[in-house]
Amino acid sequence: MQTTITSKGQVTIPRDVRQHFGLKQGMAVSFEIEGDHIALRPAPSPRQAVACGFGLIKSRRKGVPADFDVASLVTDAP
């Protein structure tokens, strides 16, 4: 199977390939360089990608503003 890259760097994945691998509209895919080849794979879902646990627990506390300066909490000891 062959396809052409557009001026925007886009390609159309042939229908047979999409069906074989279960690729649907809106799914994320990943590109990996393997020697002199490019591998296109379905990206792991967020459930599979959890490795560290960050963000799994929701807090009821109000979030810290992005511009909060932690250095402002430091005071000189008397």
All heavy atoms as a GROMACS GRO file, in nm:
protein
  587
    1MET      N    1   0.084  -0.118   0.000
    1MET     CA    2   0.000   0.000   0.000
    1MET      C    3   0.089   0.124   0.000
    1MET      O    4   0.189   0.126   0.068
    1MET     CB    5  -0.088   0.001   0.124
    1MET     CG    6  -0.201  -0.099   0.118
    1MET     SD    7  -0.299  -0.095   0.264
    1MET     CE    8  -0.267  -0.260   0.323
    2GLN      N    9   0.044   0.223  -0.072
    2GLN     CA   10   0.122   0.346  -0.083
    2GLN      C   11   0.029   0.464  -0.069
    2GLN      O   12  -0.087   0.460  -0.110
    2GLN     CB   13   0.192   0.350  -0.218
    2GLN     CG   14   0.285   0.466  -0.235
    2GLN     CD   15   0.366   0.454  -0.363
    2GLN    OE1   16   0.387   0.345  -0.415
    2GLN    NE2   17   0.411   0.567  -0.414
    3THR      N   18   0.078   0.570  -0.009
    3THR     CA   19   0.002   0.694   0.005
    3THR      C   20   0.097   0.810  -0.015
    3THR      O   21   0.218   0.791  -0.023
    3THR     CB   22  -0.070   0.700   0.142
    3THR    OG1   23  -0.156   0.813   0.145
    3THR    CG2   24   0.029   0.709   0.256
    4THR      N   25   0.045   0.931  -0.023
    4THR     CA   26   0.126   1.050  -0.048
    4THR      C   27   0.117   1.145   0.071
    4THR      O   28   0.011   1.161   0.131
    4THR     CB   29   0.074   1.122  -0.175
    4THR    OG1   30   0.074   1.028  -0.283
    4THR    CG2   31   0.161   1.240  -0.210
    5ILE      N   32   0.228   1.208   0.104
    5ILE     CA   33   0.231   1.307   0.211
    5ILE      C   34   0.185   1.440   0.154
    5ILE      O   35   0.233   1.483   0.048
    5ILE     CB   36   0.373   1.321   0.268
    5ILE    CG1   37   0.420   1.188   0.327
    5ILE    CG2   38   0.378   1.430   0.374
    5ILE    CD1   39   0.564   1.188   0.375
    6THR      N   40   0.092   1.507   0.225
    6THR     CA   41   0.042   1.638   0.180
    6THR      C   42   0.142   1.747   0.215
    6THR      O   43   0.240   1.723   0.286
    6THR     CB   44  -0.092   1.672   0.246
    6THR    OG1   45  -0.070   1.695   0.386
    6THR    CG2   46  -0.195   1.562   0.227
    7SER      N   47   0.115   1.868   0.170
    7SER     CA   48   0.202   1.982   0.199
    7SER      C   49   0.205   2.013   0.349
    7SER      O   50   0.299   2.074   0.398
    7SER     CB   51   0.157   2.106   0.122
    7SER     OG   52   0.025   2.141   0.161
    8LYS      N   53   0.104   1.969   0.422
    8LYS     CA   54   0.099   1.988   0.568
    8LYS      C   55   0.162   1.872   0.644
    8LYS      O   56   0.160   1.867   0.765
    8LYS     CB   57  -0.045   2.005   0.615
    8LYS     CG   58  -0.111   2.131   0.567
    8LYS     CD   59  -0.250   2.141   0.625
    8LYS     CE   60  -0.319   2.268   0.582
    8LYS     NZ   61  -0.452   2.279   0.644
    9GLY      N   62   0.218   1.774   0.572
    9GLY     CA   63   0.281   1.659   0.635
    9GLY      C   64   0.182   1.552   0.678
    9GLY      O   65   0.214   1.464   0.757
   10GLN      N   66   0.062   1.555   0.624
   10GLN     CA   67  -0.041   1.458   0.661
   10GLN      C   68  -0.045   1.343   0.562
   10GLN      O   69  -0.012   1.359   0.446
   10GLN     CB   70  -0.178   1.527   0.665
   10GLN     CG   71  -0.185   1.640   0.765
   10GLN     CD   72  -0.313   1.721   0.751
   10GLN    OE1   73  -0.373   1.727   0.644
   10GLN    NE2   74  -0.353   1.785   0.858
   11VAL      N   75  -0.086   1.227   0.613
   11VAL     CA   76  -0.106   1.111   0.527
   11VAL      C   77  -0.241   1.049   0.560
   11VAL      O   78  -0.294   1.067   0.668
   11VAL     CB   79   0.004   1.003   0.544
   11VAL    CG1   80   0.139   1.055   0.504
   11VAL    CG2   81   0.007   0.951   0.686
   12THR      N   82  -0.294   0.976   0.466
   12THR     CA   83  -0.417   0.900   0.489
   12THR      C   84  -0.377   0.755   0.513
   12THR      O   85  -0.307   0.695   0.432
   12THR     CB   86  -0.511   0.909   0.367
   12THR    OG1   87  -0.545   1.046   0.346
   12THR    CG2   88  -0.636   0.827   0.388
   13ILE      N   89  -0.420   0.702   0.627
   13ILE     CA   90  -0.394   0.561   0.657
   13ILE      C   91  -0.499   0.480   0.582
   13ILE      O   92  -0.619   0.503   0.599
   13ILE     CB   93  -0.401   0.534   0.808
   13ILE    CG1   94  -0.302   0.624   0.883
   13ILE    CG2   95  -0.377   0.388   0.838
   13ILE    CD1   96  -0.318   0.623   1.033
   14PRO      N   97  -0.456   0.387   0.497
   14PRO     CA   98  -0.553   0.310   0.419
   14PRO      C   99  -0.657   0.240   0.508
   14PRO      O  100  -0.628   0.199   0.620
   14PRO     CB  101  -0.465   0.208   0.346
   14PRO     CG  102  -0.330   0.272   0.339
   14PRO     CD  103  -0.319   0.350   0.466
   15ARG      N  104  -0.778   0.231   0.457
   15ARG     CA  105  -0.890   0.173   0.532
   15ARG      C  106  -0.859   0.033   0.585
   15ARG      O  107  -0.890   0.002   0.700
   15ARG     CB  108  -1.017   0.171   0.447
   15ARG     CG  109  -1.136   0.113   0.522
   15ARG     CD  110  -1.260   0.112   0.441
   15ARG     NE  111  -1.231   0.054   0.310
   15ARG     CZ  112  -1.313   0.057   0.207
   15ARG    NH1  113  -1.430   0.114   0.218
   15ARG    NH2  114  -1.280   0.002   0.092
   16ASP      N  115  -0.799  -0.052   0.503
   16ASP     CA  116  -0.768  -0.188   0.546
   16ASP      C  117  -0.676  -0.187   0.669
   16ASP      O  118  -0.693  -0.266   0.761
   16ASP     CB  119  -0.702  -0.267   0.434
   16ASP     CG  120  -0.796  -0.291   0.316
   16ASP    OD1  121  -0.919  -0.276   0.335
   16ASP    OD2  122  -0.746  -0.324   0.208
   17VAL      N  123  -0.579  -0.096   0.670
   17VAL     CA  124  -0.486  -0.086   0.784
   17VAL      C  125  -0.560  -0.035   0.908
   17VAL      O  126  -0.542  -0.088   1.018
   17VAL     CB  127  -0.367   0.006   0.749
   17VAL    CG1  128  -0.277   0.027   0.869
   17VAL    CG2  129  -0.288  -0.051   0.631
   18ARG      N  130  -0.643   0.069   0.890
   18ARG     CA  131  -0.720   0.122   1.004
   18ARG      C  132  -0.809   0.014   1.064
   18ARG      O  133  -0.817   0.000   1.186
   18ARG     CB  134  -0.806   0.241   0.959
   18ARG     CG  135  -0.726   0.364   0.920
   18ARG     CD  136  -0.815   0.487   0.904
   18ARG     NE  137  -0.937   0.465   0.829
   18ARG     CZ  138  -0.952   0.491   0.700
   18ARG    NH1  139  -0.851   0.540   0.629
   18ARG    NH2  140  -1.066   0.469   0.639
   19GLN      N  141  -0.876  -0.062   0.980
   19GLN     CA  142  -0.966  -0.166   1.029
   19GLN      C  143  -0.888  -0.277   1.098
   19GLN      O  144  -0.928  -0.326   1.202
   19GLN     CB  145  -1.049  -0.223   0.915
   19GLN     CG  146  -1.155  -0.126   0.865
   19GLN     CD  147  -1.230  -0.178   0.743
   19GLN    OE1  148  -1.187  -0.271   0.676
   19GLN    NE2  149  -1.343  -0.115   0.714
   20HIS      N  150  -0.776  -0.316   1.041
   20HIS     CA  151  -0.696  -0.425   1.098
   20HIS      C  152  -0.648  -0.391   1.240
   20HIS      O  153  -0.648  -0.476   1.328
   20HIS     CB  154  -0.576  -0.455   1.009
   20HIS     CG  155  -0.488  -0.564   1.060
   20HIS    ND1  156  -0.519  -0.697   1.043
   20HIS    CD2  157  -0.372  -0.560   1.129
   20HIS    CE1  158  -0.425  -0.771   1.100
   20HIS    NE2  159  -0.334  -0.690   1.152
   21PHE      N  160  -0.608  -0.264   1.261
   21PHE     CA  161  -0.555  -0.224   1.391
   21PHE      C  162  -0.657  -0.153   1.480
   21PHE      O  163  -0.625  -0.108   1.589
   21PHE     CB  164  -0.431  -0.136   1.372
   21PHE     CG  165  -0.313  -0.213   1.323
   21PHE    CD1  166  -0.279  -0.213   1.189
   21PHE    CD2  167  -0.236  -0.289   1.409
   21PHE    CE1  168  -0.171  -0.285   1.142
   21PHE    CE2  169  -0.128  -0.362   1.364
   21PHE     CZ  170  -0.095  -0.360   1.230
   22GLY      N  171  -0.781  -0.143   1.431
   22GLY     CA  172  -0.887  -0.082   1.512
   22GLY      C  173  -0.870   0.067   1.533
   22GLY      O  174  -0.911   0.121   1.636
   23LEU      N  175  -0.809   0.135   1.437
   23LEU     CA  176  -0.790   0.280   1.447
   23LEU      C  177  -0.919   0.351   1.411
   23LEU      O  178  -0.978   0.326   1.307
   23LEU     CB  179  -0.677   0.325   1.355
   23LEU     CG  180  -0.540   0.264   1.382
   23LEU    CD1  181  -0.441   0.307   1.275
   23LEU    CD2  182  -0.490   0.302   1.520
   24LYS      N  183  -0.963   0.439   1.498
   24LYS     CA  184  -1.086   0.515   1.478
   24LYS      C  185  -1.055   0.664   1.472
   24LYS      O  186  -0.951   0.709   1.519
   24LYS     CB  187  -1.184   0.491   1.594
   24LYS     CG  188  -1.213   0.345   1.624
   24LYS     CD  189  -1.312   0.290   1.527
   24LYS     CE  190  -1.349   0.148   1.569
   24LYS     NZ  191  -1.396   0.069   1.464
   25GLN      N  192  -1.149   0.740   1.420
   25GLN     CA  193  -1.135   0.886   1.412
   25GLN      C  194  -1.114   0.943   1.552
   25GLN      O  195  -1.183   0.906   1.646
   25GLN     CB  196  -1.259   0.947   1.350
   25GLN     CG  197  -1.253   1.098   1.340
   25GLN     CD  198  -1.379   1.155   1.277
   25GLN    OE1  199  -1.462   1.084   1.226
   25GLN    NE2  200  -1.391   1.286   1.282
   26GLY      N  201  -1.015   1.030   1.566
   26GLY     CA  202  -0.989   1.095   1.693
   26GLY      C  203  -0.893   1.020   1.784
   26GLY      O  204  -0.850   1.072   1.886
   27MET      N  205  -0.857   0.895   1.749
   27MET     CA  206  -0.762   0.819   1.830
   27MET      C  207  -0.623   0.878   1.816
   27MET      O  208  -0.585   0.928   1.710
   27MET     CB  209  -0.757   0.672   1.787
   27MET     CG  210  -0.877   0.592   1.829
   27MET     SD  211  -0.863   0.418   1.777
   27MET     CE  212  -0.734   0.360   1.885
   28ALA      N  213  -0.546   0.870   1.925
   28ALA     CA  214  -0.407   0.916   1.921
   28ALA      C  215  -0.318   0.802   1.871
   28ALA      O  216  -0.344   0.685   1.900
   28ALA     CB  217  -0.363   0.959   2.060
   29VAL      N  218  -0.217   0.839   1.794
   29VAL     CA  219  -0.120   0.741   1.747
   29VAL      C  220   0.019   0.794   1.780
   29VAL      O  221   0.038   0.913   1.803
   29VAL     CB  222  -0.131   0.715   1.594
   29VAL    CG1  223  -0.262   0.648   1.559
   29VAL    CG2  224  -0.115   0.843   1.515
   30SER      N  225   0.117   0.704   1.785
   30SER     CA  226   0.254   0.746   1.811
   30SER      C  227   0.343   0.700   1.697
   30SER      O  228   0.320   0.596   1.636
   30SER     CB  229   0.304   0.689   1.944
   30SER     OG  230   0.313   0.549   1.937
   31PHE      N  231   0.444   0.782   1.667
   31PHE     CA  232   0.543   0.749   1.566
   31PHE      C  233   0.673   0.717   1.638
   31PHE      O  234   0.713   0.790   1.728
   31PHE     CB  235   0.567   0.868   1.471
   31PHE     CG  236   0.451   0.896   1.380
   31PHE    CD1  237   0.351   0.983   1.418
   31PHE    CD2  238   0.443   0.837   1.256
   31PHE    CE1  239   0.243   1.010   1.335
   31PHE    CE2  240   0.337   0.864   1.170
   31PHE     CZ  241   0.237   0.950   1.211
   32GLU      N  242   0.737   0.609   1.600
   32GLU     CA  243   0.865   0.571   1.659
   32GLU      C  244   0.963   0.539   1.548
   32GLU      O  245   0.927   0.477   1.447
   32GLU     CB  246   0.847   0.450   1.751
   32GLU     CG  247   0.756   0.479   1.868
   32GLU     CD  248   0.724   0.354   1.950
   32GLU    OE1  249   0.802   0.257   1.942
   32GLU    OE2  250   0.623   0.354   2.020
   33ILE      N  251   1.087   0.582   1.567
   33ILE     CA  252   1.191   0.552   1.470
   33ILE      C  253   1.256   0.420   1.511
   33ILE      O  254   1.301   0.405   1.623
   33ILE     CB  255   1.297   0.664   1.466
   33ILE    CG1  256   1.230   0.796   1.425
   33ILE    CG2  257   1.412   0.627   1.374
   33ILE    CD1  258   1.320   0.916   1.437
   34GLU      N  259   1.255   0.326   1.419
   34GLU     CA  260   1.315   0.194   1.443
   34GLU      C  261   1.415   0.166   1.332
   34GLU      O  262   1.378   0.116   1.226
   34GLU     CB  263   1.207   0.086   1.449
   34GLU     CG  264   1.111   0.103   1.566
   34GLU     CD  265   1.010  -0.009   1.576
   34GLU    OE1  266   1.002  -0.094   1.484
   34GLU    OE2  267   0.937  -0.010   1.677
   35GLY      N  268   1.540   0.202   1.359
   35GLY     CA  269   1.644   0.185   1.256
   35GLY      C  270   1.615   0.275   1.138
   35GLY      O  271   1.609   0.397   1.153
   36ASP      N  272   1.593   0.216   1.023
   36ASP     CA  273   1.563   0.295   0.904
   36ASP      C  274   1.414   0.291   0.869
   36ASP      O  275   1.375   0.318   0.757
   36ASP     CB  276   1.647   0.247   0.785
   36ASP     CG  277   1.617   0.103   0.746
   36ASP    OD1  278   1.554   0.032   0.827
   36ASP    OD2  279   1.657   0.062   0.636
   37HIS      N  280   1.330   0.258   0.970
   37HIS     CA  281   1.185   0.250   0.949
   37HIS      C  282   1.112   0.342   1.046
   37HIS      O  283   1.166   0.380   1.150
   37HIS     CB  284   1.134   0.108   0.973
   37HIS     CG  285   1.179   0.011   0.869
   37HIS    ND1  286   1.307  -0.038   0.863
   37HIS    CD2  287   1.113  -0.046   0.766
   37HIS    CE1  288   1.318  -0.122   0.762
   37HIS    NE2  289   1.201  -0.129   0.701
   38ILE      N  290   0.990   0.375   1.013
   38ILE     CA  291   0.901   0.450   1.101
   38ILE      C  292   0.789   0.356   1.142
   38ILE      O  293   0.724   0.295   1.056
   38ILE     CB  294   0.839   0.572   1.030
   38ILE    CG1  295   0.948   0.666   0.979
   38ILE    CG2  296   0.743   0.645   1.124
   38ILE    CD1  297   0.897   0.772   0.884
   39ALA      N  298   0.767   0.343   1.271
   39ALA     CA  299   0.659   0.258   1.322
   39ALA      C  300   0.545   0.348   1.368
   39ALA      O  301   0.566   0.444   1.443
   39ALA     CB  302   0.708   0.171   1.437
   40LEU      N  303   0.426   0.320   1.321
   40LEU     CA  304   0.305   0.392   1.362
   40LEU      C  305   0.224   0.297   1.448
   40LEU      O  306   0.190   0.187   1.403
   40LEU     CB  307   0.224   0.434   1.238
   40LEU     CG  308   0.086   0.490   1.264
   40LEU    CD1  309   0.095   0.627   1.328
   40LEU    CD2  310   0.007   0.496   1.136
   41ARG      N  311   0.196   0.338   1.571
   41ARG     CA  312   0.123   0.251   1.664
   41ARG      C  313   0.013   0.331   1.732
   41ARG      O  314   0.027   0.451   1.752
   41ARG     CB  315   0.216   0.197   1.771
   41ARG     CG  316   0.322   0.104   1.719
   41ARG     CD  317   0.399   0.041   1.835
   41ARG     NE  318   0.490  -0.060   1.785
   41ARG     CZ  319   0.615  -0.036   1.752
   41ARG    NH1  320   0.664   0.084   1.764
   41ARG    NH2  321   0.692  -0.134   1.707
   42PRO      N  322  -0.095   0.263   1.770
   42PRO     CA  323  -0.195   0.331   1.853
   42PRO      C  324  -0.127   0.376   1.982
   42PRO      O  325  -0.052   0.299   2.043
   42PRO     CB  326  -0.300   0.224   1.880
   42PRO     CG  327  -0.279   0.119   1.775
   42PRO     CD  328  -0.134   0.125   1.739
   43ALA      N  329  -0.148   0.501   2.022
   43ALA     CA  330  -0.088   0.551   2.146
   43ALA      C  331  -0.156   0.484   2.265
   43ALA      O  332  -0.275   0.451   2.259
   43ALA     CB  333  -0.104   0.702   2.154
   44PRO      N  334  -0.081   0.459   2.372
   44PRO     CA  335  -0.143   0.397   2.488
   44PRO      C  336  -0.252   0.487   2.545
   44PRO      O  337  -0.239   0.609   2.545
   44PRO     CB  338  -0.028   0.382   2.588
   44PRO     CG  339   0.088   0.452   2.531
   44PRO     CD  340   0.059   0.489   2.390
   45SER      N  341  -0.360   0.425   2.590
   45SER     CA  342  -0.468   0.503   2.648
   45SER      C  343  -0.421   0.557   2.782
   45SER      O  344  -0.327   0.504   2.841
   45SER     CB  345  -0.592   0.417   2.666
   45SER     OG  346  -0.571   0.321   2.767
   46PRO      N  347  -0.484   0.663   2.833
   46PRO     CA  348  -0.443   0.719   2.963
   46PRO      C  349  -0.443   0.614   3.074
   46PRO      O  350  -0.362   0.619   3.164
   46PRO     CB  351  -0.546   0.827   2.990
   46PRO     CG  352  -0.596   0.867   2.856
   46PRO     CD  353  -0.589   0.741   2.772
   47ARG      N  354  -0.531   0.517   3.069
   47ARG     CA  355  -0.534   0.412   3.171
   47ARG      C  356  -0.408   0.327   3.166
   47ARG      O  357  -0.358   0.282   3.266
   47ARG     CB  358  -0.656   0.323   3.153
   47ARG     CG  359  -0.783   0.394   3.190
   47ARG     CD  360  -0.901   0.301   3.178
   47ARG     NE  361  -1.022   0.372   3.212
   47ARG     CZ  362  -1.142   0.327   3.189
   47ARG    NH1  363  -1.158   0.210   3.131
   47ARG    NH2  364  -1.248   0.397   3.222
   48GLN      N  365  -0.355   0.304   3.046
   48GLN     CA  366  -0.234   0.224   3.032
   48GLN      C  367  -0.109   0.305   3.064
   48GLN      O  368  -0.008   0.250   3.104
   48GLN     CB  369  -0.221   0.172   2.889
   48GLN     CG  370  -0.329   0.074   2.850
   48GLN     CD  371  -0.323   0.041   2.701
   48GLN    OE1  372  -0.265   0.114   2.622
   48GLN    NE2  373  -0.385  -0.069   2.663
   49ALA      N  374  -0.115   0.437   3.046
   49ALA     CA  375   0.002   0.522   3.060
   49ALA      C  376   0.034   0.557   3.205
   49ALA      O  377   0.138   0.616   3.232
   49ALA     CB  378  -0.017   0.650   2.979
   50VAL      N  379  -0.050   0.522   3.299
   50VAL     CA  380  -0.027   0.558   3.439
   50VAL      C  381   0.093   0.480   3.491
   50VAL      O  382   0.091   0.359   3.499
   50VAL     CB  383  -0.151   0.529   3.526
   50VAL    CG1  384  -0.121   0.556   3.672
   50VAL    CG2  385  -0.267   0.614   3.480
   51ALA      N  386   0.200   0.553   3.524
   51ALA     CA  387   0.320   0.488   3.576
   51ALA      C  388   0.356   0.543   3.713
   51ALA      O  389   0.407   0.471   3.797
   51ALA     CB  390   0.435   0.506   3.479
   52CYS      N  391   0.329   0.670   3.734
   52CYS     CA  392   0.372   0.731   3.860
   52CYS      C  393   0.256   0.759   3.953
   52CYS      O  394   0.277   0.779   4.072
   52CYS     CB  395   0.448   0.860   3.833
   52CYS     SG  396   0.343   0.990   3.764
   53GLY      N  397   0.136   0.762   3.905
   53GLY     CA  398   0.020   0.789   3.990
   53GLY      C  399  -0.012   0.937   4.004
   53GLY      O  400  -0.111   0.972   4.068
   54PHE      N  401   0.068   1.025   3.945
   54PHE     CA  402   0.043   1.169   3.955
   54PHE      C  403  -0.093   1.203   3.894
   54PHE      O  404  -0.126   1.162   3.785
   54PHE     CB  405   0.152   1.249   3.884
   54PHE     CG  406   0.132   1.397   3.894
   54PHE    CD1  407   0.165   1.464   4.009
   54PHE    CD2  408   0.078   1.468   3.789
   54PHE    CE1  409   0.146   1.601   4.019
   54PHE    CE2  410   0.058   1.605   3.798
   54PHE     CZ  411   0.093   1.671   3.914
   55GLY      N  412  -0.173   1.275   3.969
   55GLY     CA  413  -0.302   1.320   3.921
   55GLY      C  414  -0.416   1.222   3.941
   55GLY      O  415  -0.527   1.247   3.897
   56LEU      N  416  -0.390   1.109   4.005
   56LEU     CA  417  -0.496   1.010   4.024
   56LEU      C  418  -0.591   1.047   4.138
   56LEU      O  419  -0.706   1.006   4.139
   56LEU     CB  420  -0.436   0.872   4.053
   56LEU     CG  421  -0.366   0.806   3.935
   56LEU    CD1  422  -0.306   0.673   3.980
   56LEU    CD2  423  -0.463   0.782   3.822
   57ILE      N  424  -0.542   1.124   4.236
   57ILE     CA  425  -0.624   1.160   4.350
   57ILE      C  426  -0.674   1.302   4.332
   57ILE      O  427  -0.596   1.395   4.311
   57ILE     CB  428  -0.543   1.147   4.482
   57ILE    CG1  429  -0.496   1.003   4.498
   57ILE    CG2  430  -0.626   1.193   4.600
   57ILE    CD1  431  -0.405   0.982   4.615
   58LYS      N  432  -0.804   1.320   4.342
   58LYS     CA  433  -0.863   1.453   4.330
   58LYS      C  434  -0.872   1.516   4.468
   58LYS      O  435  -0.906   1.451   4.566
   58LYS     CB  436  -1.003   1.443   4.270
   58LYS     CG  437  -1.006   1.374   4.137
   58LYS     CD  438  -1.037   1.470   4.029
   58LYS     CE  439  -1.042   1.391   3.898
   58LYS     NZ  440  -1.022   1.467   3.786
   59SER      N  441  -0.841   1.644   4.476
   59SER     CA  442  -0.845   1.717   4.602
   59SER      C  443  -0.966   1.810   4.602
   59SER      O  444  -1.007   1.861   4.498
   59SER     CB  445  -0.717   1.799   4.620
   59SER     OG  446  -0.726   1.876   4.736
   60ARG      N  447  -1.020   1.832   4.721
   60ARG     CA  448  -1.130   1.928   4.734
   60ARG      C  449  -1.078   2.069   4.758
   60ARG      O  450  -1.153   2.165   4.755
   60ARG     CB  451  -1.220   1.887   4.851
   60ARG     CG  452  -1.291   1.757   4.825
   60ARG     CD  453  -1.386   1.724   4.939
   60ARG     NE  454  -1.432   1.588   4.922
   60ARG     CZ  455  -1.449   1.502   5.019
   60ARG    NH1  456  -1.425   1.538   5.143
   60ARG    NH2  457  -1.490   1.380   4.995
   61ARG      N  458  -0.947   2.079   4.784
   61ARG     CA  459  -0.887   2.210   4.809
   61ARG      C  460  -0.879   2.291   4.681
   61ARG      O  461  -0.870   2.237   4.570
   61ARG     CB  462  -0.746   2.194   4.865
   61ARG     CG  463  -0.745   2.137   5.003
   61ARG     CD  464  -0.604   2.134   5.055
   61ARG     NE  465  -0.601   2.081   5.190
   61ARG     CZ  466  -0.492   2.070   5.260
   61ARG    NH1  467  -0.376   2.106   5.210
   61ARG    NH2  468  -0.497   2.021   5.381
   62LYS      N  469  -0.878   2.422   4.699
   62LYS     CA  470  -0.865   2.513   4.586
   62LYS      C  471  -0.723   2.503   4.530
   62LYS      O  472  -0.627   2.490   4.606
   62LYS     CB  473  -0.894   2.655   4.633
   62LYS     CG  474  -0.915   2.753   4.523
   62LYS     CD  475  -0.959   2.886   4.582
   62LYS     CE  476  -0.991   2.983   4.471
   62LYS     NZ  477  -1.031   3.112   4.526
   63GLY      N  478  -0.706   2.508   4.400
   63GLY     CA  479  -0.575   2.497   4.337
   63GLY      C  480  -0.488   2.618   4.364
   63GLY      O  481  -0.536   2.727   4.396
   64VAL      N  482  -0.359   2.599   4.352
   64VAL     CA  483  -0.262   2.707   4.371
   64VAL      C  484  -0.249   2.782   4.238
   64VAL      O  485  -0.234   2.719   4.133
   64VAL     CB  486  -0.125   2.649   4.412
   64VAL    CG1  487  -0.022   2.760   4.426
   64VAL    CG2  488  -0.136   2.571   4.540
   65PRO      N  489  -0.256   2.915   4.241
   65PRO     CA  490  -0.243   2.991   4.116
   65PRO      C  491  -0.109   2.964   4.049
   65PRO      O  492  -0.007   2.942   4.115
   65PRO     CB  493  -0.252   3.138   4.161
   65PRO     CG  494  -0.307   3.136   4.299
   65PRO     CD  495  -0.276   3.002   4.357
   66ALA      N  496  -0.107   2.967   3.919
   66ALA     CA  497   0.015   2.938   3.842
   66ALA      C  498   0.125   3.041   3.870
   66ALA      O  499   0.243   3.009   3.861
   66ALA     CB  500  -0.017   2.935   3.693
   67ASP      N  501   0.087   3.163   3.906
   67ASP     CA  502   0.188   3.266   3.930
   67ASP      C  503   0.228   3.277   4.077
   67ASP      O  504   0.294   3.371   4.117
   67ASP     CB  505   0.138   3.401   3.878
   67ASP     CG  506   0.012   3.448   3.949
   67ASP    OD1  507  -0.052   3.367   4.019
   67ASP    OD2  508  -0.023   3.566   3.933
   68PHE      N  509   0.192   3.179   4.159
   68PHE     CA  510   0.225   3.180   4.301
   68PHE      C  511   0.376   3.166   4.320
   68PHE      O  512   0.439   3.079   4.261
   68PHE     CB  513   0.152   3.066   4.374
   68PHE     CG  514   0.182   3.059   4.522
   68PHE    CD1  515   0.127   3.152   4.607
   68PHE    CD2  516   0.266   2.962   4.572
   68PHE    CE1  517   0.154   3.147   4.742
   68PHE    CE2  518   0.294   2.956   4.707
   68PHE     CZ  519   0.238   3.049   4.793
   69ASP      N  520   0.434   3.253   4.402
   69ASP     CA  521   0.579   3.253   4.426
   69ASP      C  522   0.606   3.189   4.561
   69ASP      O  523   0.579   3.248   4.665
   69ASP     CB  524   0.632   3.395   4.421
   69ASP     CG  525   0.782   3.403   4.441
   69ASP    OD1  526   0.850   3.298   4.425
   69ASP    OD2  527   0.832   3.512   4.472
   70VAL      N  528   0.661   3.067   4.561
   70VAL     CA  529   0.688   2.998   4.686
   70VAL      C  530   0.795   3.069   4.767
   70VAL      O  531   0.800   3.056   4.890
   70VAL     CB  532   0.728   2.850   4.664
   70VAL    CG1  533   0.613   2.772   4.609
   70VAL    CG2  534   0.849   2.840   4.575
   71ALA      N  535   0.881   3.145   4.704
   71ALA     CA  536   0.985   3.218   4.775
   71ALA      C  537   0.925   3.323   4.868
   71ALA      O  538   0.988   3.362   4.966
   71ALA     CB  539   1.082   3.285   4.676
   72SER      N  540   0.803   3.365   4.841
   72SER     CA  541   0.739   3.465   4.927
   72SER      C  542   0.704   3.407   5.064
   72SER      O  543   0.678   3.481   5.158
   72SER     CB  544   0.613   3.521   4.861
   72SER     OG  545   0.515   3.418   4.849
   73LEU      N  546   0.705   3.276   5.079
   73LEU     CA  547   0.676   3.212   5.206
   73LEU      C  548   0.798   3.210   5.299
   73LEU      O  549   0.784   3.189   5.420
   73LEU     CB  550   0.628   3.068   5.184
   73LEU     CG  551   0.499   3.054   5.104
   73LEU    CD1  552   0.470   2.906   5.079
   73LEU    CD2  553   0.383   3.118   5.176
   74VAL      N  554   0.917   3.228   5.243
   74VAL     CA  555   1.040   3.223   5.323
   74VAL      C  556   1.057   3.353   5.399
   74VAL      O  557   1.045   3.462   5.343
   74VAL     CB  558   1.162   3.198   5.232
   74VAL    CG1  559   1.290   3.198   5.312
   74VAL    CG2  560   1.145   3.069   5.156
   75THR      N  561   1.084   3.339   5.528
   75THR     CA  562   1.109   3.458   5.611
   75THR      C  563   1.247   3.443   5.675
   75THR      O  564   1.296   3.332   5.695
   75THR     CB  565   1.002   3.474   5.721
   75THR    OG1  566   1.005   3.356   5.802
   75THR    CG2  567   0.865   3.492   5.662
   76ASP      N  568   1.306   3.554   5.705
   76ASP     CA  569   1.437   3.553   5.773
   76ASP      C  570   1.415   3.516   5.919
   76ASP      O  571   1.326   3.567   5.986
   76ASP     CB  572   1.504   3.689   5.763
   76ASP     CG  573   1.546   3.721   5.621
   76ASP    OD1  574   1.573   3.626   5.544
   76ASP    OD2  575   1.552   3.840   5.586
   77ALA      N  576   1.499   3.427   5.971
   77ALA     CA  577   1.490   3.386   6.112
   77ALA      C  578   1.543   3.501   6.200
   77ALA      O  579   1.641   3.567   6.162
   77ALA     CB  580   1.572   3.261   6.136
   78PRO      N  581   1.481   3.524   6.316
   78PRO     CA  582   1.528   3.636   6.402
   78PRO      C  583   1.664   3.612   6.461
   78PRO      O  584   1.719   3.514   6.476
   78PRO     CB  585   1.422   3.642   6.513
   78PRO     CG  586   1.339   3.520   6.500
   78PRO     CD  587   1.369   3.455   6.370
   0.00000   0.00000   0.00000
